[in-house]
Amino acid sequence: MPYKLEGIFGSNTHPDLLKKQAELTAEKSYVKASKELNYDAFEDRAINNRTHLSRISSKVSTALEVIKTQDIPTPEKGVDELIAVIDGGHIKNRGEGRSFEAMTAAIYHPDNVEYIDKNHTKITKKQVVGSAKDDNQQCMKLQFKNACISEGLGTNTNITCLADGADNYWAVARSISAECQHVLCILDWFHIGMKFKNNQSAISDDKKDEYEAVKWCLWHGNSEKAIIKLQGLIDSTECIKSKNKLNKLQTYITNNKDKIVNYDQRDQKGLIYASSYAESTVNNLINVRQKNKQRMTWTREGAHQIIQIRAAKMGSNWEKDWLAVEKEIYRKVA
């Protein structure tokens, strides 16, 4: 019947309802989303049940992934500079193993950072991507490249990538090296600070100043001196547990010493050096929906689906992305 929803859209779900369902399932559990949709409809509808919402989430996320992993050529002329923050989080696994990792990236132009006050900033325009797939970061790398292009990447663009030191994060950052002028990888100062804070318990009171001196060396970009000073602390520590903590910190610095810059100098010049500079992408994209107080477990596929929708919504092109999703899902009627 051409005048029924199936005839007009090729589906029994109106695009407006589909969008609302996708947005709600990205923000809330399927159970809560179902209750809210039924409340708005003044009745319990089968189209809003948990199973159907799961199918909707799968359909929309699949469409988004198709759109965001297309083979798009990099323009020759682009913006001078882009910033990329690459991070990740672990999600409780429903199957084998305790957890699996999901990756995230936020890409933006420095001019699109709005200063609210001394301690708060806001990114007014950005692209956000994420993946929970176990595919050697292939999906993540494709989405990352296209997100950079969307933000103005050209072969003349310099990109500054901040990450916390994991090899797979640097692999994503380096994946666009051939697409731009230069990729500068910086070990995120926020994560360095967190590492030092989390290992404070391994330091006795009489060694606190020496411990701070290690951090001071890193702040000024002197990773070799920091490693030497840290080794002195390790040698003078008798507690095995404390020694192990400090050894892990030293390994972290050693493995990423080529990504350690003069943070003090960058701070004085007003250049980016820490992801805390803006809102936490990994927290907004993964933790709020899939971790924190949430007790649910996830399959990789299910987590990946939610991440695709949340990432698109967090970016600045959600309405444009949704129009592309509609074209992908709904068949055209002659």
Phi and psi in degrees as GROMACS dihedral restraints (atoms count N, CA, C in turn):
[ dihedral_restraints ]
;  ai    aj    ak    al  type     phi  dphi    fc
    3     4     5     6     1   -66.5    20    10
    4     5     6     7     1   -20.2    20    10
    6     7     8     9     1   -99.6    20    10
    7     8     9    10     1     3.4    20    10
    9    10    11    12     1   -89.9    20    10
   10    11    12    13     1   167.8    20    10
   12    13    14    15     1   -56.5    20    10
   13    14    15    16     1   -39.3    20    10
   15    16    17    18     1   -61.6    20    10
   16    17    18    19     1   -36.8    20    10
   18    19    20    21     1   -73.9    20    10
   19    20    21    22     1   -34.7    20    10
   21    22    23    24     1   -82.5    20    10
   22    23    24    25     1   -45.1    20    10
   24    25    26    27     1  -110.7    20    10
   25    26    27    28     1    -9.9    20    10
   27    28    29    30     1    75.8    20    10
   28    29    30    31     1    17.5    20    10
   30    31    32    33     1  -154.8    20    10
   31    32    33    34     1   156.4    20    10
   33    34    35    36     1   -90.2    20    10
   34    35    36    37     1     7.7    20    10
   36    37    38    39     1  -113.1    20    10
   37    38    39    40     1   123.5    20    10
   39    40    41    42     1   -66.6    20    10
   40    41    42    43     1   142.1    20    10
   42    43    44    45     1   -53.8    20    10
   43    44    45    46     1   -36.5    20    10
   45    46    47    48     1   -65.7    20    10
   46    47    48    49     1   -39.3    20    10
   48    49    50    51     1   -69.5    20    10
   49    50    51    52     1   -41.3    20    10
   51    52    53    54     1   -58.0    20    10
   52    53    54    55     1   -44.6    20    10
   54    55    56    57     1   -63.0    20    10
   55    56    57    58     1   -44.2    20    10
   57    58    59    60     1   -63.6    20    10
   58    59    60    61     1   -41.2    20    10
   60    61    62    63     1   -63.3    20    10
   61    62    63    64     1   -44.5    20    10
   63    64    65    66     1   -62.9    20    10
   64    65    66    67     1   -43.8    20    10
   66    67    68    69     1   -65.1    20    10
   67    68    69    70     1   -40.6    20    10
   69    70    71    72     1   -68.8    20    10
   70    71    72    73     1   -42.1    20    10
   72    73    74    75     1   -68.6    20    10
   73    74    75    76     1   -22.7    20    10
   75    76    77    78     1   -74.7    20    10
   76    77    78    79     1   -25.0    20    10
   78    79    80    81     1  -100.2    20    10
   79    80    81    82     1   -30.2    20    10
   81    82    83    84     1  -133.1    20    10
   82    83    84    85     1   166.5    20    10
   84    85    86    87     1   -63.5    20    10
   85    86    87    88     1   159.5    20    10
   87    88    89    90     1   -60.2    20    10
   88    89    90    91     1   -36.3    20    10
   90    91    92    93     1   -65.1    20    10
   91    92    93    94     1   -47.9    20    10
   93    94    95    96     1   -67.0    20    10
   94    95    96    97     1   -38.9    20    10
   96    97    98    99     1   -64.1    20    10
   97    98    99   100     1   -40.6    20    10
   99   100   101   102     1   -61.7    20    10
  100   101   102   103     1   -45.1    20    10
  102   103   104   105     1   -62.2    20    10
  103   104   105   106     1   -41.2    20    10
  105   106   107   108     1   -67.9    20    10
  106   107   108   109     1   -40.9    20    10
  108   109   110   111     1   -65.6    20    10
  109   110   111   112     1   -41.8    20    10
  111   112   113   114     1   -68.0    20    10
  112   113   114   115     1   -35.3    20    10
  114   115   116   117     1   -62.5    20    10
  115   116   117   118     1   -43.6    20    10
  117   118   119   120     1   -66.8    20    10
  118   119   120   121     1   -29.4    20    10
  120   121   122   123     1   -87.9    20    10
  121   122   123   124     1    -5.6    20    10
  123   124   125   126     1    63.3    20    10
  124   125   126   127     1    18.6    20    10
  126   127   128   129     1  -165.7    20    10
  127   128   129   130     1   160.2    20    10
  129   130   131   132     1   -83.8    20    10
  130   131   132   133     1   117.5    20    10
  132   133   134   135     1  -112.5    20    10
  133   134   135   136     1   138.5    20    10
  135   136   137   138     1   -59.9    20    10
  136   137   138   139     1   -30.7    20    10
  138   139   140   141     1   -68.8    20    10
  139   140   141   142     1   -14.1    20    10
  141   142   143   144     1  -106.1    20    10
  142   143   144   145     1     8.7    20    10
  144   145   146   147     1   -74.3    20    10
  145   146   147   148     1   165.9    20    10
  147   148   149   150     1   -58.3    20    10
  148   149   150   151     1   -42.7    20    10
  150   151   152   153     1   -63.5    20    10
  151   152   153   154     1   -43.5    20    10
  153   154   155   156     1   -66.3    20    10
  154   155   156   157     1   -39.4    20    10
  156   157   158   159     1   -64.7    20    10
  157   158   159   160     1   -34.5    20    10
  159   160   161   162     1   -64.1    20    10
  160   161   162   163     1   -40.5    20    10
  162   163   164   165     1   -65.5    20    10
  163   164   165   166     1   -39.6    20    10
  165   166   167   168     1   -62.5    20    10
  166   167   168   169     1   -45.2    20    10
  168   169   170   171     1   -57.8    20    10
  169   170   171   172     1   -43.1    20    10
  171   172   173   174     1   -64.6    20    10
  172   173   174   175     1   -44.3    20    10
  174   175   176   177     1   -63.7    20    10
  175   176   177   178     1   -46.0    20    10
  177   178   179   180     1   -69.1    20    10
  178   179   180   181     1   -43.5    20    10
  180   181   182   183     1   -65.1    20    10
  181   182   183   184     1   -37.3    20    10
  183   184   185   186     1   -62.6    20    10
  184   185   186   187     1   -43.3    20    10
  186   187   188   189     1   -63.0    20    10
  187   188   189   190     1   -42.9    20    10
  189   190   191   192     1   -62.1    20    10
  190   191   192   193     1   -42.3    20    10
  192   193   194   195     1   -64.7    20    10
  193   194   195   196     1   -39.7    20    10
  195   196   197   198     1   -59.4    20    10
  196   197   198   199     1   -44.1    20    10
  198   199   200   201     1   -66.4    20    10
  199   200   201   202     1   -41.8    20    10
  201   202   203   204     1   -89.8    20    10
  202   203   204   205     1    -0.5    20    10
  204   205   206   207     1  -118.3    20    10
  205   206   207   208     1    20.3    20    10
  207   208   209   210     1   -67.2    20    10
  208   209   210   211     1   153.7    20    10
  210   211   212   213     1   -81.9    20    10
  211   212   213   214     1    97.7    20    10
  213   214   215   216     1  -107.7    20    10
  214   215   216   217     1   124.8    20    10
  216   217   218   219     1   -68.9    20    10
  217   218   219   220     1   143.6    20    10
  219   220   221   222     1   -79.9    20    10
  220   221   222   223     1   127.2    20    10
  222   223   224   225     1   -63.3    20    10
  223   224   225   226     1   151.8    20    10
  225   226   227   228     1   -70.7    20    10
  226   227   228   229     1   -39.3    20    10
  228   229   230   231     1  -108.3    20    10
  229   230   231   232     1   125.6    20    10
  231   232   233   234     1  -140.9    20    10
  232   233   234   235     1  -164.9    20    10
  234   235   236   237     1   -72.1    20    10
  235   236   237   238     1   161.3    20    10
  237   238   239   240     1   -70.3    20    10
  238   239   240   241     1   -36.0    20    10
  240   241   242   243     1  -146.9    20    10
  241   242   243   244     1   145.3    20    10
  243   244   245   246     1  -135.7    20    10
  244   245   246   247     1   153.3    20    10
  246   247   248   249     1  -113.9    20    10
  247   248   249   250     1   136.6    20    10
  249   250   251   252     1  -129.8    20    10
  250   251   252   253     1   130.0    20    10
  252   253   254   255     1  -113.4    20    10
  253   254   255   256     1   117.4    20    10
  255   256   257   258     1  -112.0    20    10
  256   257   258   259     1   129.7    20    10
  258   259   260   261     1  -149.0    20    10
  259   260   261   262     1  -175.0    20    10
  261   262   263   264     1  -166.6    20    10
  262   263   264   265     1   170.9    20    10
  264   265   266   267     1  -152.5    20    10
  265   266   267   268     1   158.2    20    10
  267   268   269   270     1  -101.9    20    10
  268   269   270   271     1   135.8    20    10
  270   271   272   273     1  -115.9    20    10
  271   272   273   274     1   138.2    20    10
  273   274   275   276     1   -60.7    20    10
  274   275   276   277     1   130.3    20    10
  276   277   278   279     1   -89.8    20    10
  277   278   279   280     1   135.3    20    10
  279   280   281   282     1   -80.0    20    10
  280   281   282   283     1   -23.1    20    10
  282   283   284   285     1  -102.3    20    10
  283   284   285   286     1  -136.6    20    10
  285   286   287   288     1   -74.1    20    10
  286   287   288   289     1   146.6    20    10
  288   289   290   291     1    85.7    20    10
  289   290   291   292     1   155.2    20    10
  291   292   293   294     1   -77.9    20    10
  292   293   294   295     1   -35.4    20    10
  294   295   296   297     1  -158.9    20    10
  295   296   297   298     1   169.3    20    10
  297   298   299   300     1  -137.3    20    10
  298   299   300   301     1   161.6    20    10
  300   301   302   303     1   -97.4    20    10
  301   302   303   304     1   141.2    20    10
  303   304   305   306     1  -117.8    20    10
  304   305   306   307     1   139.9    20    10
  306   307   308   309     1  -108.7    20    10
  307   308   309   310     1   151.7    20    10
  309   310   311   312     1  -137.7    20    10
  310   311   312   313     1   157.7    20    10
  312   313   314   315     1  -151.0    20    10
  313   314   315   316     1   139.3    20    10
  315   316   317   318     1  -119.7    20    10
  316   317   318   319     1   132.4    20    10
  318   319   320   321     1  -124.2    20    10
  319   320   321   322     1   132.7    20    10
  321   322   323   324     1  -156.7    20    10
  322   323   324   325     1   163.4    20    10
  324   325   326   327     1   -90.8    20    10
  325   326   327   328     1   140.5    20    10
  327   328   329   330     1   -55.5    20    10
  328   329   330   331     1   -30.8    20    10
  330   331   332   333     1   -67.9    20    10
  331   332   333   334     1   -15.4    20    10
  333   334   335   336     1   -94.7    20    10
  334   335   336   337     1    19.8    20    10
  336   337   338   339     1  -100.8    20    10
  337   338   339   340     1   123.4    20    10
  339   340   341   342     1  -104.8    20    10
  340   341   342   343     1   125.6    20    10
  342   343   344   345     1   -85.0    20    10
  343   344   345   346     1   117.9    20    10
  345   346   347   348     1   -87.2    20    10
  346   347   348   349     1   -50.8    20    10
  348   349   350   351     1  -155.9    20    10
  349   350   351   352     1  -169.8    20    10
  351   352   353   354     1   -57.0    20    10
  352   353   354   355     1   -34.3    20    10
  354   355   356   357     1  -108.8    20    10
  355   356   357   358     1     0.8    20    10
  357   358   359   360     1  -134.9    20    10
  358   359   360   361     1   137.5    20    10
  360   361   362   363     1  -134.8    20    10
  361   362   363   364     1   166.1    20    10
  363   364   365   366     1  -140.7    20    10
  364   365   366   367     1   133.5    20    10
  366   367   368   369     1   -91.1    20    10
  367   368   369   370     1   118.0    20    10
  369   370   371   372     1   -83.7    20    10
  370   371   372   373     1   -20.4    20    10
  372   373   374   375     1  -149.5    20    10
  373   374   375   376     1   129.2    20    10
  375   376   377   378     1  -161.5    20    10
  376   377   378   379     1   167.4    20    10
  378   379   380   381     1  -119.5    20    10
  379   380   381   382     1   140.3    20    10
  381   382   383   384     1  -127.9    20    10
  382   383   384   385     1   134.1    20    10
  384   385   386   387     1  -134.3    20    10
  385   386   387   388     1   161.3    20    10
  387   388   389   390     1  -163.4    20    10
  388   389   390   391     1   160.9    20    10
  390   391   392   393     1  -156.5    20    10
  391   392   393   394     1   143.8    20    10
  393   394   395   396     1  -117.7    20    10
  394   395   396   397     1    11.4    20    10
  396   397   398   399     1   -73.5    20    10
  397   398   399   400     1   146.0    20    10
  399   400   401   402     1   -96.5    20    10
  400   401   402   403     1    73.5    20    10
  402   403   404   405     1  -134.9    20    10
  403   404   405   406     1    29.9    20    10
  405   406   407   408     1    58.9    20    10
  406   407   408   409     1    34.9    20    10
  408   409   410   411     1    64.9    20    10
  409   410   411   412     1    18.6    20    10
  411   412   413   414     1   -63.6    20    10
  412   413   414   415     1   -47.4    20    10
  414   415   416   417     1   -62.0    20    10
  415   416   417   418     1   -43.5    20    10
  417   418   419   420     1   -62.3    20    10
  418   419   420   421     1   -43.7    20    10
  420   421   422   423     1   -65.1    20    10
  421   422   423   424     1   -40.9    20    10
  423   424   425   426     1   -65.4    20    10
  424   425   426   427     1   -44.8    20    10
  426   427   428   429     1   -65.5    20    10
  427   428   429   430     1   -38.3    20    10
  429   430   431   432     1   -62.0    20    10
  430   431   432   433     1   -47.3    20    10
  432   433   434   435     1   -59.6    20    10
  433   434   435   436     1   -48.2    20    10
  435   436   437   438     1   -66.5    20    10
  436   437   438   439     1   -34.3    20    10
  438   439   440   441     1   -66.2    20    10
  439   440   441   442     1   -39.6    20    10
  441   442   443   444     1   -63.3    20    10
  442   443   444   445     1   -42.1    20    10
  444   445   446   447     1   -61.9    20    10
  445   446   447   448     1   -42.0    20    10
  447   448   449   450     1   -61.3    20    10
  448   449   450   451     1   -31.2    20    10
  450   451   452   453     1   -89.1    20    10
  451   452   453   454     1     1.0    20    10
  453   454   455   456     1   114.8    20    10
  454   455   456   457     1    14.7    20    10
  456   457   458   459     1   -60.8    20    10
  457   458   459   460     1   134.8    20    10
  459   460   461   462     1  -138.9    20    10
  460   461   462   463     1   170.8    20    10
  462   463   464   465     1   -66.1    20    10
  463   464   465   466     1   -12.2    20    10
  465   466   467   468     1   -95.7    20    10
  466   467   468   469     1     0.6    20    10
  468   469   470   471     1   -83.0    20    10
  469   470   471   472     1   137.6    20    10
  471   472   473   474     1   -97.3    20    10
  472   473   474   475     1   132.1    20    10
  474   475   476   477     1  -118.6    20    10
  475   476   477   478     1   130.1    20    10
  477   478   479   480     1  -103.1    20    10
  478   479   480   481     1   118.6    20    10
  480   481   482   483     1  -110.3    20    10
  481   482   483   484     1   125.0    20    10
  483   484   485   486     1  -104.4    20    10
  484   485   486   487     1   134.3    20    10
  486   487   488   489     1  -152.5    20    10
  487   488   489   490     1   169.5    20    10
  489   490   491   492     1   -94.0    20    10
  490   491   492   493     1     6.6    20    10
  492   493   494   495     1   110.9    20    10
  493   494   495   496     1    -7.1    20    10
  495   496   497   498     1   -71.1    20    10
  496   497   498   499     1   139.6    20    10
  498   499   500   501     1   -58.4    20    10
  499   500   501   502     1   -38.4    20    10
  501   502   503   504     1   -69.0    20    10
  502   503   504   505     1   -26.2    20    10
  504   505   506   507     1   -70.8    20    10
  505   506   507   508     1   -43.3    20    10
  507   508   509   510     1   -65.5    20    10
  508   509   510   511     1   -32.1    20    10
  510   511   512   513     1   -63.5    20    10
  511   512   513   514     1   -39.6    20    10
  513   514   515   516     1   -65.4    20    10
  514   515   516   517     1   -44.6    20    10
  516   517   518   519     1   -59.9    20    10
  517   518   519   520     1   -44.5    20    10
  519   520   521   522     1   -74.6    20    10
  520   521   522   523     1   -14.3    20    10
  522   523   524   525     1   -64.9    20    10
  523   524   525   526     1   -17.3    20    10
  525   526   527   528     1  -107.7    20    10
  526   527   528   529     1    15.1    20    10
  528   529   530   531     1   -57.3    20    10
  529   530   531   532     1   -38.6    20    10
  531   532   533   534     1   -77.6    20    10
  532   533   534   535     1    -9.6    20    10
  534   535   536   537     1   -96.6    20    10
  535   536   537   538     1    -6.6    20    10
  537   538   539   540     1  -139.2    20    10
  538   539   540   541     1   178.6    20    10
  540   541   542   543     1   -70.1    20    10
  541   542   543   544     1   -47.1    20    10
  543   544   545   546     1  -162.1    20    10
  544   545   546   547     1   144.3    20    10
  546   547   548   549     1  -114.9    20    10
  547   548   549   550     1   117.9    20    10
  549   550   551   552     1  -100.6    20    10
  550   551   552   553     1   114.7    20    10
  552   553   554   555     1   -95.8    20    10
  553   554   555   556     1   124.9    20    10
  555   556   557   558     1  -123.3    20    10
  556   557   558   559     1   129.0    20    10
  558   559   560   561     1   -68.4    20    10
  559   560   561   562     1   118.0    20    10
  561   562   563   564     1   -57.4    20    10
  562   563   564   565     1   122.2    20    10
  564   565   566   567     1   -63.6    20    10
  565   566   567   568     1   -31.1    20    10
  567   568   569   570     1   -58.7    20    10
  568   569   570   571     1   -44.4    20    10
  570   571   572   573     1   -71.9    20    10
  571   572   573   574     1   -33.3    20    10
  573   574   575   576     1   -60.8    20    10
  574   575   576   577     1   -46.6    20    10
  576   577   578   579     1   -59.2    20    10
  577   578   579   580     1   -41.0    20    10
  579   580   581   582     1   -66.5    20    10
  580   581   582   583     1   -38.3    20    10
  582   583   584   585     1   -60.8    20    10
  583   584   585   586     1   -45.0    20    10
  585   586   587   588     1   -67.1    20    10
  586   587   588   589     1   -39.3    20    10
  588   589   590   591     1   -64.4    20    10
  589   590   591   592     1   -42.8    20    10
  591   592   593   594     1   -70.2    20    10
  592   593   594   595     1   -18.6    20    10
  594   595   596   597     1  -104.9    20    10
  595   596   597   598     1     8.7    20    10
  597   598   599   600     1   -59.8    20    10
  598   599   600   601     1   -32.3    20    10
  600   601   602   603     1   -65.5    20    10
  601   602   603   604     1   -16.6    20    10
  603   604   605   606     1   -83.7    20    10
  604   605   606   607     1    -4.5    20    10
  606   607   608   609     1  -109.3    20    10
  607   608   609   610     1   128.3    20    10
  609   610   611   612     1   -74.9    20    10
  610   611   612   613     1   160.4    20    10
  612   613   614   615     1   -58.1    20    10
  613   614   615   616     1   -36.8    20    10
  615   616   617   618     1   -75.5    20    10
  616   617   618   619     1    -5.8    20    10
  618   619   620   621     1  -111.5    20    10
  619   620   621   622     1     6.0    20    10
  621   622   623   624     1   -60.5    20    10
  622   623   624   625     1   -41.7    20    10
  624   625   626   627     1   -65.0    20    10
  625   626   627   628     1   -39.0    20    10
  627   628   629   630     1   -64.7    20    10
  628   629   630   631     1   -38.6    20    10
  630   631   632   633     1   -64.4    20    10
  631   632   633   634     1   -42.9    20    10
  633   634   635   636     1   -66.3    20    10
  634   635   636   637     1   -30.3    20    10
  636   637   638   639     1   -66.2    20    10
  637   638   639   640     1   -33.8    20    10
  639   640   641   642     1   -62.4    20    10
  640   641   642   643     1   -46.5    20    10
  642   643   644   645     1   -64.5    20    10
  643   644   645   646     1   -38.2    20    10
  645   646   647   648     1   -61.4    20    10
  646   647   648   649     1   -40.9    20    10
  648   649   650   651     1   -61.5    20    10
  649   650   651   652     1   -42.9    20    10
  651   652   653   654     1   -65.4    20    10
  652   653   654   655     1   -40.6    20    10
  654   655   656   657     1   -57.2    20    10
  655   656   657   658     1   -32.2    20    10
  657   658   659   660     1   -98.4    20    10
  658   659   660   661     1    12.2    20    10
  660   661   662   663     1    80.7    20    10
  661   662   663   664     1    10.4    20    10
  663   664   665   666     1   -97.7    20    10
  664   665   666   667     1    79.5    20    10
  666   667   668   669     1   -69.9    20    10
  667   668   669   670     1   -36.0    20    10
  669   670   671   672     1   -63.3    20    10
  670   671   672   673     1   -44.6    20    10
  672   673   674   675     1   -66.0    20    10
  673   674   675   676     1   -36.7    20    10
  675   676   677   678     1   -63.2    20    10
  676   677   678   679     1   -40.8    20    10
  678   679   680   681     1   -65.5    20    10
  679   680   681   682     1   -40.5    20    10
  681   682   683   684     1   -65.0    20    10
  682   683   684   685     1   -45.2    20    10
  684   685   686   687     1   -64.0    20    10
  685   686   687   688     1   -38.3    20    10
  687   688   689   690     1   -67.5    20    10
  688   689   690   691     1   -35.7    20    10
  690   691   692   693     1   -63.2    20    10
  691   692   693   694     1   -37.3    20    10
  693   694   695   696     1   -61.4    20    10
  694   695   696   697     1   -40.4    20    10
  696   697   698   699     1   -65.7    20    10
  697   698   699   700     1   -40.5    20    10
  699   700   701   702     1   -62.7    20    10
  700   701   702   703     1   -44.8    20    10
  702   703   704   705     1   -64.5    20    10
  703   704   705   706     1   -30.5    20    10
  705   706   707   708     1   -91.9    20    10
  706   707   708   709     1     0.5    20    10
  708   709   710   711     1   -96.4    20    10
  709   710   711   712     1   125.9    20    10
  711   712   713   714     1   -92.1    20    10
  712   713   714   715     1   -31.4    20    10
  714   715   716   717     1   -66.4    20    10
  715   716   717   718     1   123.2    20    10
  717   718   719   720     1   -62.2    20    10
  718   719   720   721     1   -41.9    20    10
  720   721   722   723     1   -62.8    20    10
  721   722   723   724     1   -43.8    20    10
  723   724   725   726     1   -66.4    20    10
  724   725   726   727     1   -39.6    20    10
  726   727   728   729     1   -62.5    20    10
  727   728   729   730     1   -40.4    20    10
  729   730   731   732     1   -63.9    20    10
  730   731   732   733     1   -40.3    20    10
  732   733   734   735     1   -62.0    20    10
  733   734   735   736     1   -45.3    20    10
  735   736   737   738     1   -68.8    20    10
  736   737   738   739     1   -34.6    20    10
  738   739   740   741     1   -63.0    20    10
  739   740   741   742     1   -40.7    20    10
  741   742   743   744     1   -65.2    20    10
  742   743   744   745     1   -39.0    20    10
  744   745   746   747     1   -64.6    20    10
  745   746   747   748     1   -42.0    20    10
  747   748   749   750     1   -64.4    20    10
  748   749   750   751     1   -40.2    20    10
  750   751   752   753     1   -63.2    20    10
  751   752   753   754     1   -40.6    20    10
  753   754   755   756     1   -59.5    20    10
  754   755   756   757     1   -45.1    20    10
  756   757   758   759     1   -68.6    20    10
  757   758   759   760     1   -43.6    20    10
  759   760   761   762     1   -61.5    20    10
  760   761   762   763     1   -44.6    20    10
  762   763   764   765     1   -66.4    20    10
  763   764   765   766     1   -21.3    20    10
  765   766   767   768     1  -120.3    20    10
  766   767   768   769     1    18.5    20    10
  768   769   770   771     1   -64.3    20    10
  769   770   771   772     1   -26.7    20    10
  771   772   773   774     1   -76.7    20    10
  772   773   774   775     1    -7.7    20    10
  774   775   776   777     1  -103.8    20    10
  775   776   777   778     1     0.7    20    10
  777   778   779   780     1   -89.4    20    10
  778   779   780   781     1   125.6    20    10
  780   781   782   783     1  -114.9    20    10
  781   782   783   784     1   179.2    20    10
  783   784   785   786     1   -81.6    20    10
  784   785   786   787     1    92.9    20    10
  786   787   788   789     1   -66.4    20    10
  787   788   789   790     1   -36.0    20    10
  789   790   791   792     1   -60.9    20    10
  790   791   792   793     1   -43.8    20    10
  792   793   794   795     1   -64.3    20    10
  793   794   795   796     1   -43.1    20    10
  795   796   797   798     1   -66.1    20    10
  796   797   798   799     1   -37.1    20    10
  798   799   800   801     1   -62.1    20    10
  799   800   801   802     1   -43.8    20    10
  801   802   803   804     1   -66.1    20    10
  802   803   804   805     1   -30.4    20    10
  804   805   806   807     1   -88.5    20    10
  805   806   807   808     1    -2.3    20    10
  807   808   809   810     1    74.3    20    10
  808   809   810   811     1    27.2    20    10
  810   811   812   813     1   -96.7    20    10
  811   812   813   814     1   152.2    20    10
  813   814   815   816     1   -67.5    20    10
  814   815   816   817     1   138.3    20    10
  816   817   818   819     1  -149.0    20    10
  817   818   819   820     1    -3.0    20    10
  819   820   821   822     1  -145.9    20    10
  820   821   822   823     1   142.9    20    10
  822   823   824   825     1   -75.8    20    10
  823   824   825   826     1   -18.6    20    10
  825   826   827   828     1   -67.9    20    10
  826   827   828   829     1    -8.2    20    10
  828   829   830   831     1   -56.0    20    10
  829   830   831   832     1   -28.9    20    10
  831   832   833   834     1  -136.3    20    10
  832   833   834   835     1  -179.1    20    10
  834   835   836   837     1   -63.5    20    10
  835   836   837   838     1   151.3    20    10
  837   838   839   840     1   -75.4    20    10
  838   839   840   841     1   113.1    20    10
  840   841   842   843     1   -67.3    20    10
  841   842   843   844     1   -43.8    20    10
  843   844   845   846     1   -64.4    20    10
  844   845   846   847     1   -34.5    20    10
  846   847   848   849     1   -69.6    20    10
  847   848   849   850     1   -47.3    20    10
  849   850   851   852     1   -69.7    20    10
  850   851   852   853     1   -33.2    20    10
  852   853   854   855     1   -84.8    20    10
  853   854   855   856     1   -40.8    20    10
  855   856   857   858     1  -110.5    20    10
  856   857   858   859     1   -54.9    20    10
  858   859   860   861     1   -62.5    20    10
  859   860   861   862     1   -42.9    20    10
  861   862   863   864     1   -60.1    20    10
  862   863   864   865     1   -41.3    20    10
  864   865   866   867     1   -93.7    20    10
  865   866   867   868     1   -31.4    20    10
  867   868   869   870     1  -120.8    20    10
  868   869   870   871     1    -1.8    20    10
  870   871   872   873     1  -137.1    20    10
  871   872   873   874     1  -134.2    20    10
  873   874   875   876     1    48.0    20    10
  874   875   876   877     1  -118.4    20    10
  876   877   878   879     1   -86.4    20    10
  877   878   879   880     1    -2.5    20    10
  879   880   881   882     1   -71.3    20    10
  880   881   882   883     1   129.7    20    10
  882   883   884   885     1  -100.8    20    10
  883   884   885   886     1     1.0    20    10
  885   886   887   888     1   -74.4    20    10
  886   887   888   889     1   157.0    20    10
  888   889   890   891     1  -108.4    20    10
  889   890   891   892     1   162.1    20    10
  891   892   893   894     1  -135.3    20    10
  892   893   894   895     1   151.8    20    10
  894   895   896   897     1   -87.8    20    10
  895   896   897   898     1   159.7    20    10
  897   898   899   900     1   -58.5    20    10
  898   899   900   901     1   -43.7    20    10
  900   901   902   903     1   -61.5    20    10
  901   902   903   904     1   -46.6    20    10
  903   904   905   906     1   -64.8    20    10
  904   905   906   907     1   -41.9    20    10
  906   907   908   909     1   -65.1    20    10
  907   908   909   910     1   -41.1    20    10
  909   910   911   912     1   -61.6    20    10
  910   911   912   913     1   -39.8    20    10
  912   913   914   915     1   -60.4    20    10
  913   914   915   916     1   -48.6    20    10
  915   916   917   918     1   -63.8    20    10
  916   917   918   919     1   -40.5    20    10
  918   919   920   921     1   -61.9    20    10
  919   920   921   922     1   -38.0    20    10
  921   922   923   924     1   -61.0    20    10
  922   923   924   925     1   -43.8    20    10
  924   925   926   927     1   -72.2    20    10
  925   926   927   928     1   -43.4    20    10
  927   928   929   930     1   -63.7    20    10
  928   929   930   931     1   -39.7    20    10
  930   931   932   933     1   -63.5    20    10
  931   932   933   934     1   -44.2    20    10
  933   934   935   936     1   -63.1    20    10
  934   935   936   937     1   -40.0    20    10
  936   937   938   939     1   -68.5    20    10
  937   938   939   940     1   -34.3    20    10
  939   940   941   942     1   -72.7    20    10
  940   941   942   943     1   -24.4    20    10
  942   943   944   945     1   -75.0    20    10
  943   944   945   946     1   174.4    20    10
  945   946   947   948     1   -89.3    20    10
  946   947   948   949     1    -1.5    20    10
  948   949   950   951     1  -115.0    20    10
  949   950   951   952     1    28.7    20    10
  951   952   953   954     1   -57.5    20    10
  952   953   954   955     1   -46.3    20    10
  954   955   956   957     1   -63.8    20    10
  955   956   957   958     1   -40.6    20    10
  957   958   959   960     1   -66.4    20    10
  958   959   960   961     1   -42.2    20    10
  960   961   962   963     1   -62.0    20    10
  961   962   963   964     1   -38.7    20    10
  963   964   965   966     1   -65.9    20    10
  964   965   966   967     1   -38.6    20    10
  966   967   968   969     1   -60.3    20    10
  967   968   969   970     1   -38.4    20    10
  969   970   971   972     1   -68.0    20    10
  970   971   972   973     1   -36.0    20    10
  972   973   974   975     1   -63.2    20    10
  973   974   975   976     1   -44.9    20    10
  975   976   977   978     1   -57.8    20    10
  976   977   978   979     1   -44.3    20    10
  978   979   980   981     1   -64.2    20    10
  979   980   981   982     1   -33.2    20    10
  981   982   983   984     1   -74.0    20    10
  982   983   984   985     1   -36.9    20    10
  984   985   986   987     1   -87.6    20    10
  985   986   987   988     1   -45.8    20    10
  987   988   989   990     1   -92.7    20    10
  988   989   990   991     1   130.9    20    10
  990   991   992   993     1   -77.3    20    10
  991   992   993   994     1   147.9    20    10
  993   994   995   996     1   -79.8    20    10
  994   995   996   997     1   142.5    20    10
  996   997   998   999     1  -106.1    20    10
  997   998   999  1000     1   127.1    20    10
